Amino acid sequence: MSSVSRWAYKNTATVRPFVEEDGEAGGIIYGPEYTIACTWSAEAKAMREASAPAGNGEEFVSAYLIYTEDARPQYRDMIKLNDPTIPDQEIRARTVWDMAMFNDTPDYLLVT
C-alpha cells in the first residue's frame, strides 16, 4: 500500500471479477473473489457508465463511490462492501487518478 493511501483505506471490500455472460444458462460467470483495501461513501449522483469497449455511456444514478489504489476491479465486477446491510453492487464506472506527482501509485474511483 502506498504512503498516501495507507492512512485512508482502512475498510475492505470483496470483489468478484466479471468473466463472461453465460448465454445458455442466462447468467453471469464470475472469477475467484479477492479482497481490496478501500474507503467508500453512499452518494446519489448522476454518472455515466464506463466508456467503450465495455460500457455504453448511459447515465445512471450512483449508489456508492468506492476509493482504492487496487487496479484489479473493473467495469461489471461485483463488489461487496464490508457492511452486512449493503447488498452486492455492480461496478458501473471506473476512474483513475495519476499520483506520480507524489511518487505514488494511481488511485481509482469505482462507482456502483
C-alpha positions as CSV (number, residue, x, y, z in Angstrom):
1,M,0.0,0.0,0.0
2,S,1.3,3.5,-0.9
3,S,2.2,6.1,1.7
4,V,-0.5,8.4,0.6
5,S,-3.4,5.9,0.8
6,R,-2.2,4.0,3.9
7,W,-4.0,6.4,6.3
8,A,-7.2,6.5,4.2
9,Y,-8.0,3.0,3.0
10,K,-8.9,1.3,6.3
11,N,-12.0,-0.5,5.1
12,T,-12.2,-3.7,2.9
13,A,-14.4,-4.9,0.1
14,T,-14.7,-8.3,-1.6
15,V,-14.6,-8.3,-5.4
16,R,-16.0,-11.0,-7.8
17,P,-14.5,-10.3,-11.2
18,F,-16.8,-10.5,-14.2
19,V,-15.7,-13.2,-16.7
20,E,-18.5,-13.5,-19.2
21,E,-22.2,-13.8,-19.8
22,D,-23.4,-17.4,-20.0
23,G,-25.9,-17.3,-22.9
24,E,-27.1,-20.9,-22.3
25,A,-27.8,-20.5,-18.6
26,G,-28.8,-16.9,-18.8
27,G,-26.4,-15.8,-16.0
28,I,-23.1,-14.3,-15.5
29,I,-19.9,-16.1,-14.7
30,Y,-17.5,-14.5,-12.1
31,G,-14.0,-15.4,-11.3
32,P,-12.5,-16.1,-7.8
33,E,-13.1,-13.5,-5.2
34,Y,-10.4,-11.3,-3.8
35,T,-10.3,-8.5,-1.1
36,I,-9.2,-4.9,-1.6
37,A,-8.4,-2.1,0.8
38,C,-10.7,0.9,0.2
39,T,-12.9,3.6,1.6
40,W,-16.4,4.5,0.4
41,S,-19.4,6.8,0.6
42,A,-23.0,6.5,-0.3
43,E,-23.9,9.2,-2.8
44,A,-26.8,9.6,-5.3
45,K,-25.0,11.4,-8.2
46,A,-25.7,11.4,-11.9
47,M,-22.8,9.4,-13.6
48,R,-22.1,7.8,-17.0
49,E,-21.3,4.1,-17.4
50,A,-17.8,3.2,-18.4
51,S,-16.9,4.1,-22.0
52,A,-16.1,1.7,-24.8
53,P,-15.4,-1.1,-25.2
54,A,-17.3,-2.4,-22.2
55,G,-19.7,0.4,-21.3
56,N,-22.4,2.0,-23.3
57,G,-22.1,5.6,-21.9
58,E,-25.6,5.7,-20.5
59,E,-26.4,7.9,-17.5
60,F,-27.2,6.3,-14.1
61,V,-27.6,7.4,-10.5
62,S,-24.8,6.2,-8.3
63,A,-25.3,4.3,-5.1
64,Y,-21.7,4.1,-3.8
65,L,-18.4,5.7,-4.6
66,I,-15.5,3.4,-3.7
67,Y,-11.9,4.7,-3.5
68,T,-9.0,2.3,-3.7
69,E,-5.5,2.0,-5.1
70,D,-6.1,-1.6,-6.2
71,A,-6.1,-1.6,-10.0
72,R,-7.8,-5.0,-10.3
73,P,-11.5,-4.1,-10.0
74,Q,-13.1,-3.4,-13.4
75,Y,-16.4,-2.5,-15.1
76,R,-19.1,-5.1,-14.4
77,D,-17.3,-6.7,-11.5
78,M,-19.4,-7.3,-8.4
79,I,-18.3,-5.7,-5.2
80,K,-19.4,-6.4,-1.6
81,L,-18.6,-3.6,0.9
82,N,-17.7,-4.6,4.4
83,D,-21.1,-3.8,5.8
84,P,-23.7,-6.6,6.1
85,T,-26.6,-4.2,5.4
86,I,-25.4,-3.4,1.9
87,P,-26.1,-5.9,-0.9
88,D,-23.5,-6.7,-3.6
89,Q,-23.1,-3.9,-6.1
90,E,-22.1,-4.0,-9.8
91,I,-19.3,-1.6,-10.7
92,R,-20.7,0.6,-13.5
93,A,-17.9,3.1,-13.9
94,R,-14.2,3.3,-13.0
95,T,-11.9,6.4,-12.9
96,V,-8.1,6.5,-12.4
97,W,-6.1,9.4,-10.9
98,D,-2.4,9.8,-11.6
99,M,-0.4,10.1,-8.4
100,A,3.0,10.4,-10.0
101,M,3.4,13.9,-8.5
102,F,3.6,12.3,-5.1
103,N,5.8,9.5,-6.4
104,D,3.0,7.1,-5.6
105,T,0.7,4.5,-7.3
106,P,-2.6,5.6,-9.0
107,D,-5.9,5.8,-7.1
108,Y,-9.2,4.5,-8.5
109,L,-12.8,5.5,-8.1
110,L,-15.3,2.7,-8.5
111,V,-18.9,3.7,-8.9
112,T,-21.9,1.4,-8.4
